[in-house]
Amino acid sequence: MNYACDECGFVFRRIGAVERCPICDGIKLREANRQEQDALEKWIAKERGEENRQEKKKE
């Protein structure tokens, strides 16, 4: 599930329920809205793409 912290704005993915934000330790968490989820998906895809490019450079 994708979560958003209303205290610091961090959006993250975890399996199962969470009680605190991994960045600010805040407790005001909620399910991320569609816009936040889309931004998270784009960031994850970008990071995976950069990892793949770095692995190819090592070869």
PyMOL CGO cylinders between C-alpha atoms (Angstrom):
from pymol import cmd
from pymol.cgo import CYLINDER

trace = [
    CYLINDER, 0.00, 0.00, 0.00, 1.14, 3.55, -0.67, 0.3, 1, 1, 1, 1, 1, 1,
    CYLINDER, 1.14, 3.55, -0.67, 1.11, 5.94, 2.28, 0.3, 1, 1, 1, 1, 1, 1,
    CYLINDER, 1.11, 5.94, 2.28, 1.55, 9.68, 2.69, 0.3, 1, 1, 1, 1, 1, 1,
    CYLINDER, 1.55, 9.68, 2.69, 2.65, 11.48, 5.83, 0.3, 1, 1, 1, 1, 1, 1,
    CYLINDER, 2.65, 11.48, 5.83, 0.67, 14.64, 6.53, 0.3, 1, 1, 1, 1, 1, 1,
    CYLINDER, 0.67, 14.64, 6.53, 3.42, 15.89, 8.84, 0.3, 1, 1, 1, 1, 1, 1,
    CYLINDER, 3.42, 15.89, 8.84, 6.38, 15.94, 6.40, 0.3, 1, 1, 1, 1, 1, 1,
    CYLINDER, 6.38, 15.94, 6.40, 4.80, 15.07, 3.03, 0.3, 1, 1, 1, 1, 1, 1,
    CYLINDER, 4.80, 15.07, 3.03, 6.81, 11.89, 2.47, 0.3, 1, 1, 1, 1, 1, 1,
    CYLINDER, 6.81, 11.89, 2.47, 5.13, 9.31, 0.23, 0.3, 1, 1, 1, 1, 1, 1,
    CYLINDER, 5.13, 9.31, 0.23, 6.22, 5.69, 0.53, 0.3, 1, 1, 1, 1, 1, 1,
    CYLINDER, 6.22, 5.69, 0.53, 5.21, 2.09, -0.08, 0.3, 1, 1, 1, 1, 1, 1,
    CYLINDER, 5.21, 2.09, -0.08, 4.97, -0.63, 2.55, 0.3, 1, 1, 1, 1, 1, 1,
    CYLINDER, 4.97, -0.63, 2.55, 3.36, -4.03, 2.76, 0.3, 1, 1, 1, 1, 1, 1,
    CYLINDER, 3.36, -4.03, 2.76, 0.88, -4.05, 5.60, 0.3, 1, 1, 1, 1, 1, 1,
    CYLINDER, 0.88, -4.05, 5.60, -0.08, -1.35, 8.05, 0.3, 1, 1, 1, 1, 1, 1,
    CYLINDER, -0.08, -1.35, 8.05, 2.40, 1.20, 9.37, 0.3, 1, 1, 1, 1, 1, 1,
    CYLINDER, 2.40, 1.20, 9.37, 2.21, 3.33, 12.49, 0.3, 1, 1, 1, 1, 1, 1,
    CYLINDER, 2.21, 3.33, 12.49, 4.93, 5.93, 11.90, 0.3, 1, 1, 1, 1, 1, 1,
    CYLINDER, 4.93, 5.93, 11.90, 6.58, 7.77, 9.03, 0.3, 1, 1, 1, 1, 1, 1,
    CYLINDER, 6.58, 7.77, 9.03, 10.06, 6.40, 8.30, 0.3, 1, 1, 1, 1, 1, 1,
    CYLINDER, 10.06, 6.40, 8.30, 11.39, 9.94, 7.72, 0.3, 1, 1, 1, 1, 1, 1,
    CYLINDER, 11.39, 9.94, 7.72, 9.96, 12.15, 10.47, 0.3, 1, 1, 1, 1, 1, 1,
    CYLINDER, 9.96, 12.15, 10.47, 8.52, 9.50, 12.83, 0.3, 1, 1, 1, 1, 1, 1,
    CYLINDER, 8.52, 9.50, 12.83, 5.14, 11.25, 12.54, 0.3, 1, 1, 1, 1, 1, 1,
    CYLINDER, 5.14, 11.25, 12.54, 1.87, 9.46, 13.14, 0.3, 1, 1, 1, 1, 1, 1,
    CYLINDER, 1.87, 9.46, 13.14, -0.42, 11.37, 10.75, 0.3, 1, 1, 1, 1, 1, 1,
    CYLINDER, -0.42, 11.37, 10.75, -0.41, 8.78, 7.97, 0.3, 1, 1, 1, 1, 1, 1,
    CYLINDER, -0.41, 8.78, 7.97, -3.04, 8.11, 5.35, 0.3, 1, 1, 1, 1, 1, 1,
    CYLINDER, -3.04, 8.11, 5.35, -3.42, 6.26, 2.09, 0.3, 1, 1, 1, 1, 1, 1,
    CYLINDER, -3.42, 6.26, 2.09, -1.72, 8.22, -0.68, 0.3, 1, 1, 1, 1, 1, 1,
    CYLINDER, -1.72, 8.22, -0.68, -4.10, 9.88, -3.13, 0.3, 1, 1, 1, 1, 1, 1,
    CYLINDER, -4.10, 9.88, -3.13, -3.97, 9.19, -6.88, 0.3, 1, 1, 1, 1, 1, 1,
    CYLINDER, -3.97, 9.19, -6.88, -1.65, 12.12, -7.63, 0.3, 1, 1, 1, 1, 1, 1,
    CYLINDER, -1.65, 12.12, -7.63, 0.79, 11.07, -4.89, 0.3, 1, 1, 1, 1, 1, 1,
    CYLINDER, 0.79, 11.07, -4.89, 0.68, 7.45, -6.05, 0.3, 1, 1, 1, 1, 1, 1,
    CYLINDER, 0.68, 7.45, -6.05, 1.40, 8.45, -9.64, 0.3, 1, 1, 1, 1, 1, 1,
    CYLINDER, 1.40, 8.45, -9.64, 4.38, 10.57, -8.55, 0.3, 1, 1, 1, 1, 1, 1,
    CYLINDER, 4.38, 10.57, -8.55, 5.72, 7.69, -6.46, 0.3, 1, 1, 1, 1, 1, 1,
    CYLINDER, 5.72, 7.69, -6.46, 5.36, 5.26, -9.38, 0.3, 1, 1, 1, 1, 1, 1,
    CYLINDER, 5.36, 5.26, -9.38, 7.26, 7.64, -11.68, 0.3, 1, 1, 1, 1, 1, 1,
    CYLINDER, 7.26, 7.64, -11.68, 10.03, 8.05, -9.10, 0.3, 1, 1, 1, 1, 1, 1,
    CYLINDER, 10.03, 8.05, -9.10, 10.34, 4.27, -8.63, 0.3, 1, 1, 1, 1, 1, 1,
    CYLINDER, 10.34, 4.27, -8.63, 10.47, 3.70, -12.39, 0.3, 1, 1, 1, 1, 1, 1,
    CYLINDER, 10.47, 3.70, -12.39, 13.13, 6.40, -12.76, 0.3, 1, 1, 1, 1, 1, 1,
    CYLINDER, 13.13, 6.40, -12.76, 15.25, 4.90, -9.99, 0.3, 1, 1, 1, 1, 1, 1,
    CYLINDER, 15.25, 4.90, -9.99, 14.99, 1.42, -11.50, 0.3, 1, 1, 1, 1, 1, 1,
    CYLINDER, 14.99, 1.42, -11.50, 16.02, 2.81, -14.87, 0.3, 1, 1, 1, 1, 1, 1,
    CYLINDER, 16.02, 2.81, -14.87, 19.08, 4.50, -13.37, 0.3, 1, 1, 1, 1, 1, 1,
    CYLINDER, 19.08, 4.50, -13.37, 20.05, 1.28, -11.57, 0.3, 1, 1, 1, 1, 1, 1,
    CYLINDER, 20.05, 1.28, -11.57, 19.82, -0.64, -14.84, 0.3, 1, 1, 1, 1, 1, 1,
    CYLINDER, 19.82, -0.64, -14.84, 22.00, 1.93, -16.63, 0.3, 1, 1, 1, 1, 1, 1,
    CYLINDER, 22.00, 1.93, -16.63, 24.61, 1.77, -13.87, 0.3, 1, 1, 1, 1, 1, 1,
    CYLINDER, 24.61, 1.77, -13.87, 24.70, -2.03, -14.03, 0.3, 1, 1, 1, 1, 1, 1,
    CYLINDER, 24.70, -2.03, -14.03, 25.23, -1.92, -17.81, 0.3, 1, 1, 1, 1, 1, 1,
    CYLINDER, 25.23, -1.92, -17.81, 28.14, 0.52, -17.38, 0.3, 1, 1, 1, 1, 1, 1,
    CYLINDER, 28.14, 0.52, -17.38, 29.86, -1.98, -15.06, 0.3, 1, 1, 1, 1, 1, 1,
    CYLINDER, 29.86, -1.98, -15.06, 29.70, -4.71, -17.72, 0.3, 1, 1, 1, 1, 1, 1,
]
cmd.load_cgo(trace, "trace")
